[in-house]
Amino acid sequence: MVAACAAIFAGSAGAVVGVASAPSAAAPVSALVAVLARGRGYCTGVAISRDAVLTAAHCVAKPGDLRVHFKDAAGRDVLAKVRSVAIHPRYRAEAPRRRVASIDLAILRTALPLPARIVPARLAGPRTLALGDKLEIAGIGLGVEGDGSTGGPTRAARLEVAPLLSPILVTLRAPGGAFLGACEGDSGGPIYDPADGAVVGIVDWTTGPGVKNCGALTQGALVAPQAGWIARAAR
């Protein structure tokens, strides 16, 4: 697991496939961490308190050795132990295959408080999203699908709300149908309002053109409808 840390938050390539951009000034990048599962790769996570990390349930649903990874003030890798995992009760692992509703959210509680340099993100309250509304995603996943060496520093993409409107999910695409979106390793990362950085959703699923799995649609679970569960699980 220590070796896996070497490619995270380091290197010249980064998350998001397509022509990614630097996060907006309001982006909650100081809240981002990596969620490592031994033998199963990594996801992005969002600190929401001093000891709670919000991520995608599919990243942590299988039993195993989990760690929250971040860099300390000197740039050294830290692997924080996880003391508990809460999976949303409406998470369904078979959802992508069976096309059933699922809330792909989980909260990890760390054994010790996260350092002060990790600033918890603010979660957005209820809001009405309309087709074409602009939101951003950020993560530390792959920059090139299938190439594990391209995971690295935080990168972002500004996307727009696409059809498939739902009271529990948000689906995004690049303006004009460009090749741009989240990819492996970005699951659990924030979907946020670029104006104020408030986290609107958590990335949980992507599609790509043709046989690809990344670069077309990016989907996430909305956090506002799950505010009660999040508050309880993070206590």
C-alpha positions in Angstrom: 0.0 0.0 0.0 2.9 2.4 0.7 4.2 1.8 -2.9 0.7 2.8 -4.2 1.1 6.2 -2.6 4.0 7.2 -4.8 1.7 7.9 -7.8 -0.9 9.8 -5.8 -0.6 13.6 -5.5 2.6 13.3 -7.6 3.7 13.3 -11.2 3.0 15.3 -14.3 -0.4 13.9 -15.2 -3.6 13.9 -13.2 -7.2 13.2 -12.7 -10.0 13.7 -15.3 -9.7 12.5 -18.9 -9.8 15.0 -21.7 -8.5 18.6 -21.5 -8.7 19.2 -17.8 -8.1 22.5 -16.1 -6.9 23.9 -12.8 -9.6 23.9 -10.2 -11.5 27.2 -9.7 -10.5 29.5 -6.9 -13.4 28.3 -4.7 -12.8 24.6 -5.3 -12.6 22.5 -2.1 -9.2 21.1 -3.1 -7.8 21.4 0.5 -10.4 18.9 1.5 -9.3 16.2 -0.9 -7.7 13.0 0.2 -7.1 9.5 -1.3 -9.0 6.5 -0.1 -6.8 3.4 -0.4 -8.1 -0.2 -0.4 -5.4 -2.8 -0.2 -5.2 -4.7 -3.6 -8.1 -2.7 -5.0 -6.6 0.6 -6.0 -7.7 4.0 -4.8 -10.5 6.6 -4.9 -10.8 10.2 -4.1 -12.4 11.3 -0.8 -13.6 14.6 0.6 -13.0 15.6 4.3 -16.2 17.0 5.8 -15.0 17.2 9.4 -11.8 16.7 11.3 -12.3 12.9 11.3 -14.9 12.2 8.6 -14.3 11.6 4.9 -17.1 11.4 2.4 -16.5 9.1 -0.6 -18.3 6.6 -2.9 -19.6 3.5 -1.3 -18.4 1.2 -4.1 -14.8 2.2 -3.2 -15.1 0.8 0.3 -18.0 -1.6 0.4 -15.9 -4.8 0.3 -14.2 -5.7 3.5 -10.5 -5.0 3.6 -7.6 -2.8 4.8 -8.6 0.8 4.3 -6.4 3.9 4.7 -6.9 7.6 4.1 -3.8 9.0 2.4 -2.6 12.6 2.3 0.7 14.5 2.4 1.9 16.1 5.6 3.4 19.6 5.8 6.8 18.3 4.7 5.3 16.5 1.7 5.6 13.0 3.3 3.0 10.3 2.7 0.6 9.7 5.6 -1.6 6.6 5.8 -4.3 7.3 8.4 -6.1 4.4 9.9 -9.8 4.1 9.5 -11.8 3.2 12.6 -15.3 2.9 11.0 -17.1 2.8 7.7 -20.7 3.7 7.2 -22.3 2.7 3.9 -25.5 4.4 2.8 -28.4 2.0 3.4 -29.7 2.6 -0.1 -26.5 1.7 -1.8 -26.9 -1.2 -4.3 -23.7 -2.7 -5.7 -25.6 -4.2 -8.7 -27.1 -0.8 -9.7 -25.1 -0.2 -12.9 -25.8 -3.7 -14.2 -29.5 -3.9 -13.2 -30.3 -0.2 -13.7 -31.8 0.2 -10.3 -31.6 3.3 -8.0 -28.7 3.5 -5.7 -27.1 6.1 -3.4 -23.4 5.4 -3.7 -22.1 7.2 -0.6 -20.0 6.2 2.3 -18.4 7.9 5.3 -15.0 6.9 6.7 -14.1 7.9 10.3 -10.4 8.2 10.9 -8.8 6.9 14.0 -7.1 10.2 14.7 -8.1 13.8 13.6 -6.9 14.9 10.2 -4.3 17.7 10.2 -5.3 21.3 10.2 -4.0 21.7 6.6 -6.9 19.6 5.4 -9.8 21.9 5.5 -13.3 20.3 5.6 -15.5 21.0 2.6 -18.9 22.7 2.9 -21.8 20.7 1.7 -24.4 22.4 -0.4 -28.0 22.7 0.7 -31.0 21.9 -1.4 -31.0 23.5 -4.8 -32.7 23.0 -8.1 -30.5 22.1 -11.0 -31.4 22.8 -14.5 -30.1 21.5 -17.8 -27.0 23.4 -18.8 -26.1 24.5 -15.2 -22.3 24.6 -14.8 -20.6 22.5 -12.1 -17.1 21.4 -11.6 -15.5 18.0 -10.6 -12.1 17.5 -9.1 -10.2 14.3 -8.3 -6.9 12.5 -8.3 -7.7 9.7 -10.7 -6.4 8.7 -14.1 -5.6 11.2 -16.9 -5.6 8.5 -19.5 -8.0 5.6 -19.1 -6.2 2.3 -18.4 -2.9 3.9 -17.7 -2.3 3.7 -13.9 0.8 5.9 -14.2 -1.3 8.9 -15.1 -3.0 9.2 -11.7 -1.6 12.1 -9.8 -2.2 15.7 -8.8 -5.6 17.2 -8.4 -7.2 18.4 -11.7 -10.6 19.6 -12.5 -13.2 19.9 -15.3 -16.1 22.2 -15.7 -19.1 20.3 -16.9 -22.8 21.0 -17.4 -25.9 19.3 -16.1 -27.1 16.8 -18.7 -30.5 15.1 -19.2 -31.4 12.2 -16.8 -32.5 14.6 -14.1 -33.2 12.9 -10.8 -34.0 13.9 -7.2 -31.0 11.8 -5.9 -28.5 12.0 -8.8 -26.8 14.5 -11.1 -25.5 13.6 -14.5 -22.9 15.8 -16.2 -21.3 16.2 -19.6 -18.9 18.5 -21.3 -20.3 21.4 -23.3 -20.6 20.6 -26.9 -20.1 16.9 -26.3 -16.3 17.2 -25.9 -14.3 14.3 -24.5 -14.0 15.3 -20.8 -15.0 13.8 -17.5 -14.1 11.8 -14.4 -12.2 8.5 -14.7 -11.0 5.6 -12.5 -9.7 7.0 -9.2 -12.0 10.1 -9.3 -14.9 8.2 -7.7 -15.6 9.7 -4.4 -14.5 13.1 -5.5 -16.6 16.3 -5.3 -19.0 17.8 -7.7 -19.2 21.4 -6.6 -20.4 24.8 -7.5 -17.5 26.8 -9.0 -18.9 30.0 -7.6 -18.6 29.1 -3.9 -17.0 25.6 -3.7 -20.0 24.0 -2.0 -20.1 20.3 -2.6 -23.3 19.4 -4.5 -22.6 15.7 -5.2 -20.0 12.9 -5.1 -18.7 11.3 -8.3 -19.8 7.6 -8.5 -20.1 6.5 -12.2 -18.8 7.4 -15.7 -19.3 6.4 -19.3 -17.2 6.9 -22.3 -17.5 7.0 -26.1 -17.6 3.6 -27.8 -15.9 0.9 -25.6 -14.4 3.5 -23.3 -15.5 4.0 -19.7 -14.5 7.6 -19.2 -15.0 10.9 -21.0 -18.7 11.1 -21.9 -21.0 11.2 -18.9 -20.0 11.7 -15.2 -22.7 10.9 -12.6 -22.8 11.5 -8.9 -25.0 11.2 -5.8 -26.5 14.5 -4.6 -25.6 15.3 -1.0 -28.5 17.6 0.0 -31.2 14.8 -0.1 -28.9 12.7 2.1 -27.9 15.5 4.6 -29.6 13.7 7.5 -27.8 10.4 6.9 -24.4 12.2 6.4 -24.8 14.2 9.6 -25.6 11.0 11.6 -22.8 9.0 10.1 -20.2 11.7 10.6 -21.0 12.1 14.3 
